[in-house]
Amino acid sequence: MRIGLLTEGGYPYVSGDARLWCDRLVHGLAQHEFDVYALSRSQHQEDEGWIPLPPNVRRVRTAPLWTAEDDEVVLGRRARRRFTDCFGELAAVLCGASGSASSTGRPGSAPTSEADRFANALYGLAELARDEGGLVGALRSETAVRTLERACRAPGAHRSAREARVPALLAVAAHLERTLRPLSLDWYEDAGLGAVDLCHAASGGTAALSGLLARHFTGVPLMVTEYGVRLRTHYLSAPDAPPAVRSLLAAFHGRLAAEAYGRAEVVTAGNTHARRWQERCGADRDKLRTVYPGMNARPFAEVGESPYGADPATLVWVGRVEPAKDLVSLLHAFAEIRKREPKARLRIVGAPAGPEGAAYLGHCRTLAAQLFPDEAEGPHTAGDNPVSFEEVGGPELPAAADAYASGAVTVLSSVVEGFPLSLVEAMLCGRATVSTDVGAVVEVIGGTGLVVPPRNPRALAEACVALLRDPERRARLGAAARARALELFTVEQNIEAFHGIYLEIVSRAPVRRVLDGAGDPLPFAVPAEAHVPVRWSAASPPLARGASGWPGGKPVRATTSVHAPEAAR
């Protein structure tokens, strides 16, 4: 197969989202070709360059989302009217206003749904960009802002939209222009994404938008994968924006997500938590699949299989230091633990996530110094704090596996969590875990660890003390956790799942005619058996020696005949 891998701000760049699992997928499916279509988020990301690509990556095409050059095409009167109609309809859907006469259907016919109005407007703008060009300049023009304003003031518009003022309108128009930049790309020709067997969008949002356009123009089937639901991320971002901006952009991203879920052949999520979000946002339950992220188990094999136990009195926390991890509750819980287990120690291993994380780390260090003054075992020994703050890569912890190996129990205290990768790493190391019930934690643990409510230091302390005092229980839970992680969360499982979905999609896709440079059908481009879509009634029994090649000496008849694709007729 030839896969069109669509990414935004990730693979094949050195930094960004979805880089690791995309790289492992491409390396793991070396028998198939990949065409990578990547959208970059910043000049810095492009300057960092790409990671080394395997030979089965046939080509890479990139485009920046952080900037767009105006092609300086001046739209004529008809093209301007076409843009105003399409963009006006798009804005009307976002504002909740009634559509134009052309969008409400013919007299006596059923009115066009909001989803269809959004799709018609979106693809109308894409066709205008392909036929005429000049879409970037049109979206940046005063005409776009005035069209958006008319939609906000139209009858039936939501209250938040009616309250939008000029600064809010300018902010919404600028955001729509950035998000709709893929409409102006030249990726959707027969020699581009039209030449692949299927498009795999590595995220929602603009990456999925590129797949929608490829499906619209060339008929290539689309698959969408989300390990973090992009619509949920948008809801959590920009909390200080004006209500009109939040309302209009939430409507746009919600409609775009619903369109991607509706047009995709298969939608995959990294866990049940994300899957529930997708279903709530309009995804068909029959299209949904859960494909867990694949973790490389080899770096943790030595620790997981080692017969030697860790320090039985040490707790370990591993992750990015940021407020969502709620280390403050963990420190207060550890104060309770020290009252019952005076020899207990806590190792916090992780680097701060940005300036906010650095400030939070400083706050946690100060709190730890206040809660746990340096202690000494005797009058002639130096004092030591039972809480240490460390990072992976130092002389004591050269790798993440060494961090997990240093403690008997791994703790996760987050108040917000998606798929807890650090928890899976601890499970691969055979460690018992105590976690808060957030995100996909319960789904990942599956009964192999203790789970407590978030923001509850007392419950967290009681669970940790229970495991510190029961080494046999720790060993049982650690062994069960490692077995579960090896069964569900490895790279091999992830690659096998995606490969099966690829085959499923391609087997259902219609055979498309492959043309040569002159526009004529290319001989033998599609195997002959692709034109015989039949399903046999049952598997043939093993042949006895000297028996006929057909059961009962007669051919087996197909029970169901599938209509041949148009290209095969």
C-alpha positions in Angstrom: 0.0 0.0 0.0 0.9 3.6 -0.3 -0.2 5.6 2.7 -0.5 9.4 2.8 0.5 10.4 6.4 -0.9 13.8 7.3 0.7 15.6 10.3 0.5 19.0 12.0 3.4 20.2 14.0 5.0 16.8 14.4 6.5 14.1 12.2 9.0 14.3 10.4 10.2 17.3 12.4 12.6 16.8 15.3 10.1 18.3 17.8 6.4 18.3 18.0 3.3 16.1 18.5 2.8 12.6 17.3 6.5 12.3 16.3 7.4 9.1 18.2 4.4 7.0 17.2 4.5 8.1 13.6 8.2 7.2 13.4 7.6 3.8 14.9 4.6 3.2 12.6 6.6 4.1 9.5 9.6 1.9 10.6 7.3 -0.9 11.6 5.4 -1.1 8.2 8.6 -1.2 6.1 6.7 -3.2 3.4 4.5 -0.2 2.6 5.3 3.2 1.1 4.5 6.4 2.9 4.1 9.9 1.5 4.3 12.4 4.4 2.4 15.7 4.2 3.5 17.8 7.1 2.2 21.2 8.4 4.8 23.1 10.5 3.9 25.4 13.4 6.9 27.7 13.6 10.1 28.8 12.0 12.0 27.3 14.9 10.5 23.9 14.2 11.5 24.0 10.6 15.0 25.2 11.5 15.4 22.2 13.8 15.1 19.9 10.7 13.8 16.4 10.3 14.5 13.1 12.1 16.2 10.4 9.9 13.7 8.9 7.6 13.5 5.2 6.5 13.7 4.2 2.9 10.0 3.5 2.6 9.2 7.2 3.0 8.8 7.9 -0.7 8.5 11.7 -0.4 7.9 14.5 2.0 5.9 17.7 1.3 5.7 20.5 3.9 3.8 23.7 4.3 3.9 26.3 7.1 0.9 27.1 9.2 2.6 30.0 10.9 2.8 32.1 7.8 1.2 32.2 4.3 2.2 34.2 1.3 -0.5 35.9 -0.6 -0.4 34.8 -4.2 -1.5 38.3 -5.2 -4.4 37.0 -7.3 -7.1 39.6 -7.6 -10.5 37.9 -7.7 -12.9 39.0 -10.4 -16.5 40.0 -9.8 -17.9 36.4 -10.1 -15.1 35.0 -7.9 -15.7 37.7 -5.2 -19.4 36.9 -5.2 -18.5 33.2 -5.0 -16.2 33.8 -2.0 -18.8 36.0 -0.3 -21.5 33.4 -0.6 -19.3 30.5 0.6 -17.7 32.4 3.5 -21.0 34.0 4.4 -22.6 30.6 4.6 -19.7 29.3 6.8 -20.0 32.3 9.1 -23.8 31.9 9.3 -23.4 28.3 10.5 -21.0 29.3 13.2 -23.3 32.1 14.4 -26.4 30.0 14.3 -28.1 32.3 11.8 -30.4 31.2 9.0 -28.8 30.5 5.7 -29.1 32.0 2.3 -31.9 31.1 -0.1 -29.6 28.7 -1.9 -28.7 26.8 1.3 -32.2 26.2 2.5 -33.1 23.9 -0.4 -35.8 24.1 -3.0 -39.4 25.0 -2.1 -41.1 22.0 -0.7 -37.8 20.1 -0.1 -36.3 19.3 3.3 -34.1 22.1 4.7 -30.4 21.5 4.5 -28.8 20.5 7.8 -26.2 22.5 9.6 -23.6 19.9 8.9 -24.3 20.0 5.2 -24.3 23.8 5.1 -20.9 23.8 6.8 -19.5 21.1 4.4 -20.8 22.9 1.3 -19.3 26.2 2.4 -16.0 24.6 3.3 -15.6 22.7 0.0 -16.9 25.7 -1.9 -14.0 27.7 -0.5 -11.5 24.9 -1.4 -12.9 24.7 -5.0 -12.5 28.5 -5.3 -8.9 28.3 -4.2 -8.2 25.5 -6.7 -10.0 27.2 -9.6 -9.2 30.9 -9.1 -6.5 31.2 -6.3 -6.5 34.3 -4.1 -8.1 32.7 -1.1 -5.5 33.8 1.4 -5.9 37.4 0.4 -9.7 37.1 0.4 -9.7 35.7 3.9 -7.5 38.6 5.1 -9.6 41.2 3.4 -12.1 43.6 4.9 -14.8 41.8 2.9 -14.3 38.7 5.1 -14.6 40.7 8.3 -17.7 42.5 7.1 -19.2 39.2 6.0 -18.6 37.7 9.4 -20.1 40.8 11.0 -23.3 40.5 8.9 -23.6 36.9 10.0 -23.3 37.8 13.6 -26.0 40.5 13.3 -28.4 38.3 11.2 -31.7 37.1 12.6 -31.4 33.9 14.7 -27.7 34.4 15.6 -26.6 33.3 19.0 -26.5 35.9 21.7 -22.7 35.6 22.1 -22.3 36.2 18.4 -24.5 39.2 18.4 -22.3 40.8 21.1 -19.1 40.5 19.0 -17.4 43.8 18.5 -14.7 44.7 16.0 -11.7 43.3 18.0 -13.5 40.0 18.4 -14.4 39.9 14.8 -10.8 40.6 13.8 -9.5 37.8 16.1 -12.0 35.3 14.7 -11.3 36.2 11.1 -7.5 35.9 11.7 -8.0 32.5 13.3 -10.1 31.2 10.5 -7.6 32.4 7.9 -4.8 30.5 9.7 -6.9 27.3 10.1 -8.1 27.3 6.5 -4.6 27.7 4.9 -4.6 24.0 3.8 -7.4 24.9 1.4 -4.9 26.8 -0.7 -2.3 24.1 -1.0 -1.6 22.1 -4.2 -1.5 18.7 -2.5 -4.9 17.5 -3.8 -4.0 16.6 -7.4 -3.8 13.1 -8.9 0.0 13.3 -8.7 -0.2 14.3 -5.0 -2.6 12.8 -2.4 -4.6 11.4 -5.3 -1.9 8.8 -5.8 -2.1 7.2 -2.4 -4.3 4.3 -1.3 -5.5 6.0 1.8 -4.9 9.1 3.9 -4.0 8.7 7.6 -4.4 12.0 9.6 -2.2 11.8 12.7 -4.5 14.3 14.5 -7.7 16.2 14.1 -7.9 19.9 13.1 -5.9 21.0 10.1 -4.3 17.7 9.6 -7.7 16.1 9.2 -8.8 19.0 7.0 -6.1 18.1 4.5 -7.5 14.6 4.4 -11.0 15.8 3.9 -9.9 17.9 0.9 -8.0 14.9 -0.6 -11.2 12.8 -0.1 -13.3 15.5 -1.7 -11.2 16.1 -4.8 -9.8 12.6 -5.4 -12.0 10.1 -3.5 -9.1 8.8 -1.4 -10.4 7.2 1.8 -9.6 8.9 5.1 -8.6 7.6 8.5 -8.3 9.9 11.6 -6.2 9.1 14.7 -6.4 11.2 17.8 -4.3 10.4 20.9 -5.3 13.8 22.3 -8.7 15.0 21.1 -8.0 18.3 19.3 -11.4 19.7 20.0 -11.0 19.1 23.8 -7.6 20.9 23.6 -9.3 23.9 21.9 -11.9 24.0 24.6 -9.2 24.1 27.3 -7.1 26.8 25.5 -7.5 30.6 25.6 -9.7 30.8 28.7 -9.3 34.6 28.8 -10.6 35.2 25.3 -13.9 37.2 24.9 -17.0 35.1 25.0 -17.8 35.9 21.3 -14.4 34.6 20.2 -14.7 31.4 22.3 -18.2 30.8 21.0 -17.5 31.3 17.3 -14.2 29.3 17.3 -15.7 26.5 19.4 -18.5 26.3 16.8 -16.0 26.1 14.0 -13.8 23.5 15.5 -16.8 21.5 16.5 -18.2 21.5 13.0 -14.8 20.6 11.6 -14.4 17.7 14.0 -17.9 16.4 13.1 -17.1 16.7 9.4 -13.9 14.7 9.8 -15.5 12.1 11.9 -18.4 11.7 9.5 -16.3 11.5 6.3 -13.6 9.2 7.8 -13.8 5.5 7.1 -12.3 4.7 10.6 -11.6 7.0 13.6 -9.2 5.7 16.2 -8.6 6.9 19.7 -5.8 6.2 22.1 -8.1 5.3 25.0 -11.7 5.0 26.0 -11.6 8.5 27.5 -10.7 10.1 24.2 -13.2 7.7 22.4 -16.0 9.1 24.5 -15.1 12.6 23.5 -15.1 11.6 19.9 -18.5 10.0 20.2 -19.9 13.0 22.0 -18.6 15.2 19.2 -20.4 13.3 16.5 -18.3 10.3 15.7 -20.3 7.2 14.6 -19.8 4.4 17.2 -19.4 1.8 14.4 -16.4 3.7 13.0 -14.6 4.0 16.3 -11.6 1.9 17.2 -9.3 2.0 20.2 -5.6 1.7 19.4 -3.4 2.2 22.4 -0.1 4.1 22.1 2.8 1.8 21.5 5.7 1.9 24.0 9.1 0.5 23.4 9.5 -2.1 26.1 13.1 -3.0 25.5 14.6 -0.1 27.7 12.6 -1.3 30.6 13.1 -5.1 30.2 16.1 -5.4 32.4 14.4 -3.6 35.3 11.1 -5.5 34.8 12.8 -8.9 34.7 15.4 -8.2 37.5 15.0 -10.4 40.6 16.4 -7.7 42.8 13.9 -5.4 44.4 14.2 -1.6 44.8 14.5 0.3 48.0 11.3 -0.9 49.9 10.8 2.5 51.6 11.1 4.7 48.5 8.2 6.3 46.5 8.9 7.6 42.9 7.1 10.2 40.8 8.1 10.6 37.2 6.8 13.1 34.7 6.8 16.7 33.5 6.6 19.2 36.3 3.5 21.4 35.8 0.5 22.4 37.9 -1.7 19.7 36.4 0.4 17.1 38.0 -0.6 18.3 41.5 2.7 17.7 43.2 1.5 19.9 46.1 -1.1 17.2 47.0 1.6 14.6 46.7 3.9 16.5 49.1 1.1 16.8 51.7 0.3 13.1 51.3 3.9 12.3 51.9 3.8 14.3 55.1 1.1 11.8 56.3 3.1 8.9 55.1 6.2 10.0 57.1 4.1 10.0 60.3 3.4 6.3 59.8 6.6 5.3 58.0 9.4 7.5 59.3 12.0 6.0 56.9 10.0 6.6 53.7 11.6 8.7 51.0 10.1 10.4 47.9 12.0 11.0 44.7 10.4 13.5 42.2 12.0 12.9 38.8 11.2 15.3 36.0 12.0 18.6 34.2 9.7 21.6 34.3 7.4 22.2 31.4 8.1 25.8 30.3 8.2 29.0 32.4 5.0 28.0 34.3 6.5 24.6 35.1 9.7 26.2 36.3 7.7 28.5 38.7 5.7 25.6 39.9 8.9 23.5 40.6 10.3 26.4 42.7 7.1 26.5 44.7 7.2 22.7 45.3 10.9 22.9 46.4 9.9 25.6 48.9 7.0 23.6 50.2 9.1 20.5 50.6 11.7 22.5 52.6 9.0 23.7 54.9 7.3 20.3 55.4 10.4 18.3 55.7 13.4 20.1 57.4 16.7 18.4 56.8 17.0 15.4 59.1 20.1 13.6 60.5 20.3 10.1 62.0 22.7 11.2 64.7 24.6 14.2 66.1 27.7 13.6 63.9 25.9 13.1 60.5 24.8 15.6 58.0 21.1 16.4 57.6 19.2 15.1 54.6 15.8 16.0 53.2 13.6 12.9 52.5 12.2 14.6 49.3 14.6 14.9 46.4 14.0 16.7 43.0 16.0 15.2 40.2 16.0 14.8 36.4 16.7 11.9 34.1 20.1 12.1 32.5 22.2 12.7 35.6 24.9 10.4 37.0 22.4 8.7 39.4 19.5 8.4 36.9 21.0 8.1 33.4 17.7 6.7 32.0 14.0 6.6 32.8 14.2 3.0 33.7 16.7 3.8 36.5 14.2 6.2 38.0 11.5 3.5 38.2 14.1 1.0 39.5 15.0 3.2 42.4 11.6 2.9 44.1 9.2 0.2 45.2 6.1 2.2 44.4 5.4 4.6 41.6 2.9 7.4 42.3 0.8 9.5 39.9 -1.0 12.5 41.5 -2.4 14.3 38.5 -5.7 16.2 38.4 -5.7 16.3 34.6 -4.3 13.5 32.5 -4.8 12.0 29.0 -3.0 8.7 28.4 -0.5 8.3 31.3 2.7 7.2 29.6 4.7 7.4 32.8 2.3 4.9 34.3 2.8 2.5 31.4 6.6 2.8 31.8 6.3 1.9 35.5 4.1 -1.1 34.6 6.8 -2.3 32.1 9.3 -2.1 34.9 7.1 -4.3 37.1 6.3 -1.7 39.7 3.2 -1.4 41.8 1.5 1.9 41.3 -0.8 4.3 43.2 -2.7 6.7 40.9 -5.5 9.3 40.9 -8.7 8.5 39.0 -8.3 10.9 36.0 -8.2 10.5 32.2 -7.4 7.0 31.1 -5.7 5.9 34.3 -8.3 3.2 35.3 -8.4 1.9 31.8 -4.6 1.6 31.7 -4.2 0.1 35.2 -7.0 -2.4 34.8 -6.8 -3.7 38.4 -3.0 -4.0 38.6 -2.6 -0.9 40.9 -4.4 1.2 43.5 -6.5 4.2 42.4 -7.7 7.1 44.6 -9.7 10.2 44.0 -7.8 13.3 42.8 -7.0 16.2 45.2 -7.2 13.8 48.2 -3.9 13.7 50.0 -5.2 11.5 52.8 -6.5 8.8 50.4 -3.2 9.0 48.5 -1.2 8.5 51.7 -3.3 5.5 52.9 -2.8 3.7 49.6 0.9 4.3 49.5 1.3 3.1 53.1 -0.7 0.0 52.4 1.8 -1.0 49.6 4.9 0.0 51.5 3.9 -2.3 54.4 3.0 -5.3 52.1 5.9 -6.4 49.9 4.1 -9.5 48.7 1.2 -7.5 47.5 3.6 -5.1 45.7 5.3 -8.0 43.9 1.9 -9.5 42.8 0.7 -6.2 41.5 4.0 -5.4 39.8 4.1 -8.7 38.0 0.4 -8.3 36.8 1.1 -4.8 35.7 4.1 -5.8 33.6 2.1 -8.6 32.0 -0.8 -6.2 31.1 1.6 -3.6 29.7 3.4 -6.2 27.5 0.0 -7.4 26.2 -1.6 -4.1 25.4 0.8 -1.2 25.2 3.8 -2.3 23.1 5.0 -0.9 19.7 4.2 -4.3 18.1 0.6 -4.2 19.2 0.2 -0.7 17.9 1.7 -1.4 14.5 -0.3 -4.6 14.1 -3.6 -2.8 14.9 -2.9 0.0 12.4 -1.9 -2.5 9.7 -5.1 -4.4 10.2 -7.2 -1.2 9.9 -5.3 -0.2 6.7 -6.1 -3.5 5.1 -9.7 -3.2 6.2 -10.1 0.3 4.7 -8.4 -0.5 1.4 -10.4 -3.7 1.0 -13.6 -1.7 1.1 -12.4 1.2 -1.1 -13.5 1.3 -4.7 -10.8 0.6 -7.3 -9.7 3.9 -8.8 -8.4 4.1 -12.4 -4.7 4.8 -12.6 -3.8 7.0 -15.5 -0.5 7.5 -17.2 1.1 10.8 -18.3 -1.1 11.0 -21.3 -4.3 10.6 -19.3 -4.9 7.0 -20.5 -5.6 4.0 -18.2 -2.3 2.5 -17.1 -2.3 -1.3 -18.0 -1.9 -3.7 -15.1 -1.9 -0.8 -12.5 -4.6 -2.7 -10.6 -4.4 -6.5 -10.0 -7.1 -8.5 -11.9 -8.4 -10.1 -8.7 -9.5 -6.6 -7.5 -12.3 -6.8 -10.1 -13.8 -10.0 -8.6 -15.3 -8.9 -5.3 -16.9 -12.1 -3.9 -17.1 -13.7 -0.5 -16.9 -17.5 -0.1 -19.5 -19.3 2.0 -17.0 -21.2 4.2 -13.4 -22.3 4.3 -12.6 -25.5 2.4 -11.8 -28.6 4.5 -8.3 -30.1 4.2 -7.9 -32.2 1.1 -7.4 -35.9 1.5 -4.6 -37.5 -0.6 -5.9 -38.1 -4.1 -9.1 -36.1 -3.5 -10.5 -33.5 -5.9 -9.5 -29.9 -5.6 -13.2 -28.8 -5.1 -15.2 -30.0 -2.1 -17.6 -32.7 -3.3 -16.0 -32.4 -6.7 -18.0 -29.2 -7.5 -17.0 -25.5 -7.4 -18.1 -23.6 -4.4 -20.5 -20.8 -5.3 -20.2 -17.3 -3.8 -23.0 -16.6 -1.3 -22.9 -12.8 -1.7 -22.1 -10.9 -4.9 -20.8 -7.4 -4.4 -21.3 -4.8 -7.1 -18.1 -4.2 -9.0 -16.7 -0.7 -8.8 -17.3 1.7 -11.7 -13.7 1.5 -12.7 -14.0 -2.2 -13.1 -17.0 -2.2 -15.4 
